[in-house]
Amino acid sequence: MTARVLPSMRARLSRVVLTLSLVWGVLMALAVGLMLHRALDVLLDQGLQESAEILYGLAQVAGEDVHRGMGMLPAPPHDEGLVWQRVSAGGQVQLRSHKAPLAPLSNRLDKGFTDEGPWRVYTLPFPGQQGRLLVAQPEAHRDHTQWATLAGTLGLALLVGLTSVLWLNRRLQRELQPLQALSAAVARYNPLEAGGARTLPEPPRAELVPMAHAIADLGQRLAARVDHERAFAAHAAHALRTPLAGMDAQLAVALREAPDNLRPRLTQTREAATRLRTVVTALISLFRASGELRRQPLELASLMARLPVRGVQVTVAPDAGVEADADLLSAALMNLLDNAARHQATQVEVAVRREAGDGACCVILRDNGTGITPERQAAVNAALASGQGGDVLGLGLTLAEQVARMHGGRLVLHTHAAEPDGTPGGVSVELCLGPLRPSGPAPDPDRLH
């Protein structure tokens, strides 16, 4: 099952800032565009009116020369953005600009603006019956001017908006850096180990101070709890080892002096006491005050020979050796052998698989017991992977999993199908040990309570 991808605060805030900036830019551009459209209309009309008034004055000064007949003022070829006509009282065009049409631009007789097809026309009548002056601009020219202004305004607004987004995004990243620094400091924070960071640095933002103090306080409470349990383990070592050693010595003497009919029971009792001493030693080792592993080269053949498991024949592959804590590995292997015996296994094959590169290895125990169902295997492996066994794992698997974690590794179960002749396929348990490190992670006391 793939992990759910959590949303990012930076990504969400960046999207909000981008959306707001774009919406603001578009709205501002539209608002400014509408105002400019109206303002340009007024300015263009004023320019049209002022041009008409200038031409009106020139026409009045020219006097009767304009009555000589219809004609066009001489001019070199050029592009006119403004055309004009002098129209007689009878509606005849007496004089016009270079690109003005032959027909009157407008039939309006009084002063004012009109829209005549492709033209915006301003009419200015002459006194008496002298006709009128028509000055016009192409509507296309006016529209082009307005749209060009609107496009420039919109582009400028969007440019300002995008610039603001980039600036705000950079500011957002800089403001999130203290949070990222706090996350990195929390990752290094380890009040349990002398070599770890025992305190958290004071965050540079007021909003992060309560969080940092809460995390530091929680770490100190957990450290105090672990120190208390380690102290208890140290006392338990003296309180439990001596009685167990005395029991073993007394049982050894009893075996020599007991009659033959009592020796099997005394042997079983001594083996049970030995297993109990091994488990107690492992539990104490898990919570020893130093919290460090005592890894050393171990030969699995000699190690397995010292584990008292009745009814199970153990076969160890030649030259099978590992580097591990002897007490912890012995307790883990003994519990795994006990589990195999409870599942009616009579044979267990032990081998070592070494990983290439980093020096990690896996101790593999395969039995010929009844095995477990695939559903049970999936549940057990899920509990082992999550580190939250609950009711799924017993003490044996829990202790073995803790030993693997202390060595920087993991514990994995595999069930095998039965043979064609009906022989059970059994179970393979991989107790993987990580590469050599100065120390392993501290165990979880709640897992073993």
Secondary structure, DSSP 8 states (H G I E B T S, - for coil): --------HHHHHHHHHHHHHHHHHHHHHHHHHHHHHHHHHHHHHHHHHHHHHHHHHHHHHHGGGGGG-SEE----S---S-EEEEE-TTS-EEEE-TT--SS-S----SSEEEEETTEEEEEEE-STTS-EEEEEEEHHHHHHHHHHHHHHHHHHHHHHHHHHHHHHHHHHHHHHHHHHHHHHHHHHB-TTSTTSB-S----SSGGGHHHHHHHHHHHHHHHHHHHHHHHHHHHHHHHHHHHHHHHHHHHHHHHHHS-TTTHHHHHHHHHHHHHHHHHHHHHHHHT-TT----EEEEEHHHHHHTS--TT-EEEE-TT-EEEEEHHHHHHHHHHHHHHHHHTT--EEEEEEEE-TTT--EEEEEEE-S----HHHHHHHHHHHHHT--TTSS-HHHHHHHHHHHHTT-EEEEEE----TTS----EEEEEEE----S------HHHH-
